[in-house]
Amino acid sequence: MTDIFIEGGRTLIGSEFAETSLSVSGADIAQIDAPRDRARLAIDACNLLVLPGIVDLHGDAFERQMMPRAGVDFPIDVALADTDRQVISNGITTVFHATTWSWEPGLRSGDNARRLLEAIERQRPHFAADTRFHLRHETYNLDAEAEICQWLAEGRVDLFAFNDHMDGTIGDMATPRKRNRMVERTGLSSEDFDKLVAHVVSRTAGVPASITRLAAAARAAEVRMLSHDDATPAMRRAFRDMGVTLAEFPINEETAREAAAAGDAIVYGAPNVVRGGSHTGWTRASDMIAKGLCSVLASDYYYPAPLLAAFRLAADGMLPLNEAWKLISSAPAQATGLTDRGTLAAGHRADILLVDDSAPLRPRLVAVIAAGKLVHFTDATRLQTAVALPRETVVAA
């Protein structure tokens, strides 16, 4: 692996920017404020920001690579390879693929979850981004419990989330456009879809005990857990009591305040910040950030969003960039237990972004280094060759 020297950028060290250089050796950052050594690839970072790579703990935009249109499937290996290119080109160097295992067939079925897990495990050595498996379990999917417990025990799940979209599903069935979209996604007939929903709802009484058992299995496996769309403080407390310490998209301020008071990580979607509000009409992430009720931003359904959101928060005067960047780097790294990344420090994994911020709302990625490898580069004029060694004198015979 080629050592890399990054020269003269405005580098985020801890919570402050400093004009400095850094060196990369192998997969790690070797030194901050480093001198230029011989035989090293160098990048001129003058007038650029040097930032830690983005850690995205919840992104499911890969689903669009698998099924770009309802009923149109592409091979999972092709979809994941293209997704890897997308995340890297948006500065995401650690990505948790949020894979939903629902009670419905089709895109979010058990068969698809199995294929995704196996494909991620098989292709992981070939990805530029550190690619991990975030399993989103629909709590009404009681038949999946035993297999999920096995996956947890085998160490195959990196994050585990409890989802409950049943009320939303029933509500959407009354809206023809939303109902048709759900039916198309499953591949069922309209009549068969109704029968399936009725069967799933009939097993409601078994859901709480299943959640309790799965949470115990995740704790035993030391897998961090999230609860999705917590609706009340009581719901957040109940999940916390089971060891679920990440509150993902709490739907109102009082629930977010309950999470914050207990020190839970609070996750909102970066697209919400970029667009100026939730596409569902729920909580505005920027309002939660202003009130100190959001600690992590995730790409959710749009990979460019984390990078754009940090700069949007800074441009709007909501947070200085150094604080905004924590929401997409050090905070998600800490929330997921990844202590070797999220900040630029000697000995940390060399996940590094070089960003041109001359257009405040449109940051441009110039380079991405992931685990010490230069995996994305857009400006060859900044690339310097290795320092030449003196030639040996050759004496003619």
N, C-alpha and C positions, 0 to 999 in steps of 0.2 A: 504494500500500500504506500502511495506517495505521500510524504509529509507535505504539509501546506502551511504557508506563512501569509497571514492577512495583515496588510500594512495600512496604518493610518486612518482607520475608520472611527466614527463616533460610536463607541462600543458601550452597550448596556452592561455594566459591572455592578452586581447587586441591584441597588435601586437608583443608581446614578449613571449618567452618560459621561464617558471620558474619551479623549483623543488618545488612542493607544493602538498597539499591534498585539496580535496573539499568534501562537504557533500550535499546530495540530500534528500529533504523532500517532500513527496507528488510528484507532477509533476514538481517541480521547484528545481533549485539550491539554497540551503539554505545559503551556506557560502563557500568562497574561503579561503585557508590557515586555514582549519578547524581542530579542535582537534578531536580525536577519542572519541566518546561518548559511553555510554553503549547501549546494546540491538540494535545494528545496524549491518547490513550486510556489510562486508568490502571486497574490492577487492585490492589486491596488484598490483600496477601499476609500480613497480620498473622496470626501463629500457624500459618503454613503453611511447609512446606519448599519451597525453590526449587532444582530439580535439573536437571542436563543430561538431554536426551532419551536414551532407550534406543536403543542400536545393536544390532540383532539379526542376527547373521551367518548363522544357520541356523534357519529356520522353515518347516515344511511343512504347517501346519494348514490352509492354503488348499485342500489336497486334499479336505478334508471339505466345502468349499463347492462344489467341482466335482462330487464324488460323495458325497453325504451318506449314501447306502446303496449297497451293492454292486449295480452294474448300473444305478444311477439317476444320470443325468448332468444337469448344468445348464450353461448357456452359460458359457464362460470369462470373458467380460467382466463378467457379473453376479457370478460368484464372486469375481473380483479386486476389484470395487468394494466388495462386502461385506467382503472381507478388509481392505481399506484402512480401513474404518470400525472394524473390530475392532482392528487394530494401534494405530491412533491412540488409541482409547478405553482402551488398556492402556499408553499412554505410549511406544510404540515409534515413533520419528520417522524412523529409518532401518531399512529391512527388506530383507534378502536372501531372496528366495523360493527355497528349496532345491528345485529341480526335478530329479527322478530320471529319467534316461534309461536304461532297462533293456533287456535283450534280450526282455522279455515284452511282449505287446500289451496294449492297454487303458489304464488310468490312467497307467502309467509308460512308455508307448511313445514311440517317436520322433515319431510324429504329434502326440501330446499335448505333448511337449517343444517342438516347433516352434510349435504354436498358443499355448502359454504365452509363449514368447519374443516372438512377434509381438504378442500382446495386451499384454504388459508395455510393450513399446516404443511401442505405439500409445496406450495409456492413461496412460503415465507423467506427462504434463503435467497430468492431471486428478486424480492421487492427492494426498492430503494428506501422506502419508509419502513420503520419498525411497525409491523402490522399485527394487531392483536384482535381477539375475539370478545366482543361484548354481546352477551346473550340477553335479549329482551323477552322475558317470559310473560305471555298473556295468562293471567292468573286463573282464568276459566278453562285453561287447557289442561285439565286434570290428567289426561292420559299421558302427558309428557313427563310427569313428575319423576318416575323411576329412572328414566334415561338421563334426565338432567342431573339427578343426584349422582349418577355414575360419571358423567362428564366432569362434574365438580370434583369428585374424589380423585379422578385421574389427572387433574390439573390442566384440563383442556379449555377452561373458561377463564378469561382474564378479568372480566367485570360481569356482574349479574344484576339485572334490573327486573323489578316487578311492575308490570303494566296491567291496567284494567281499562279497556276501551269498550266494555260491553254496553254501558249506558249510551255512549256515543254511537255505537253500532245500531242499537235499537232506535235512537233518535233519528239517525241518518236514513233508516229504512222508510221513513215517512216523506223523504225528499227524493223525487224520482231521479234527479241527476246524480246525487250521492249514492243512492241505492244501486243504480246501474253500474257505477264505477266499482263498488264493492263486489257486485255479482261478476263483473268481467274479470276482476282480479283473481277470483277463485276458480273460474272456469266452470262453475255450476250453472244449472238452469235456475231461473227465478224461483220456481217451486221448491227445488232441492235446497236452495239457499235458505228459504224460510224454514224448512224442516230442520236443517242443521242448527240454525239459531235457536229454535224452540228447544231442541235437545240440549244444547249447551246451557241455556238458561235454566232448564229443569234441574241441573246439578249444582245450583248456586250454593246450597247448604254445605257442600264439601270444600268450597274455596278457602275459607279461613284456615282450616287445619292443614291444607296443602301448603299454604304460604308459610305457616309455622315450621313445617318439616323442611321445606326447601331452604329457608333462612338458616336453620340449624346445620344443614349440609354445607351451605356456603361458609358459615363461620368455621366449621371444622376444617374446611379446605383453605381457610384464610383468603377467601375471595371477597373483595369489596363489593358492596351492594348499593343499588340505587332504588328509590321508589319514584315512580313516574306520575306526574300530574296530581300530587297530593292536594286534596280539596279543603282540608280542615286542619287546624292545629292538632286535634285529637288523632287524626290519621297519621300525621308526621310523628307524633309521640309513640304511637303504636309500632310504627316501623322502626323507629330508633331503638325501642326496647328489644327489638329482635336483631339489633346490630346493623341496621341499614342506615348508614351515616351520610349518604349523599342524597339530597333532595333535588330531584330533577324536574324542573318546570313547575314548581308550586303555583297554583292557579290564582292565588290571591295574596294580598300583602300580609294578612294576619298569619297565614300559614308560613310564609317566608320569614316573618319575625320569630315565630316559634323555632324554626330551623336555625336562624342566626343566633338566637339566645343560647342555644345548646352547642354552638360551635360546629354545626353540620356544614358541609360543603353545599352550596346552593348553585345549581346549574340552570342557566337560561341559554336560549339559542342566539348565536351571533347574527343570523339573518334578521331576527327581530330588531337588533340595533341598527343594522344597515338600512332596513326598510322603514324604520321609525315606528314600528309597532308589530304586534303579532298578527299573522295571517288568519288566525282563528278569532281575533277580537278579544283575546284574554290579556294578561298582564304585559305592559310595556317593559322590556328588559332595561331600557335606559332609565326608567323611573326607579326600578329596583336597584340599579347600580348607584344612582344618586343618593339613595337612602341607605346604602351599605348592605343591601339585601341580595346581592349577587356576588359570588366569589369565583365563578367559572363560566366562561362562554364556550359553547361547542358549535361545530359546523351545522349540526342537525341535518338539514336536507340540502346544503349548498356549500361546497368546499371552499370557494373564495371568501366566504363570509368572515371567518375569524380575523384574517389579515385586514380586511376592509373595516371591520367593526372597531378594532383597536385604534386605527387612525381616525375613524369617524368620531369616536369618543374624545380624542385629543382635539380634533378640529372644532368640535362643538363646545369645548371648554368643560366637558363633563369630568374628565380626568387628564392629568398629564400623561404623555405617552408611556413613560416608565411604569406608571401604575396601571394603565390600560393593558400593557403587554403582559402583566402578571396574570390577568384573567385568562390568557390563552397559552401561557407557558408554565411558569412556576406553580401556579395554583392548581391546574389540572394534573401536573406531575405529582404534586404532593397528595392530592385527593386520591390518586390511583396507586400511591405507594412507590412511585418511580423516583427515587432519591438521587439518581445519577444524571438527571437532565432538568431542563426548564430554566436553568441559569447558566451563565458563562463563567466557569471557574476551572482552575487547573484540576485535572483528574476526572472531570465530568465528561460524559459522552459528547463528542464533537458534533452536535447538531446546531448549525450556524446558518443564519440568513444574512445576506447583504441586500439592503433595500435602498432604492432611490426614493426619497420622500420629497422631491422638489414640487410635486403636485400633491398637496396634503391629503385629499380625499381619494387619490388614485395611486397608492404606493406601488412601485414597480420592483419586482424581484429581479435582482441582477445575478445572484448566485445562491445556491442551496448546497450546503455540505451536510451529509447525513452519515453519522457514525464514521466520520473522518474521510468520506468519499465525496468528491465534487460530482454531484448528480444532476445539477441544473445550472446552466450558465448562459447568459444572454448578451454579454458584452466582451468580445474577444480582445478589445483594446486594453482591457484591464488585466489581462493575463500576462504575467511575466515568466519567462523561462527560468530554469534553475540557474543559480550562480555558476559561472563556468570555472572549472578547475584549470590551473595553469598546465599548458601542454609540456610534456617531457621533451627535452632536446634530443633529437635523433641525429646521431653521428654517422655520416656516410662511410660505408666500408671502403 
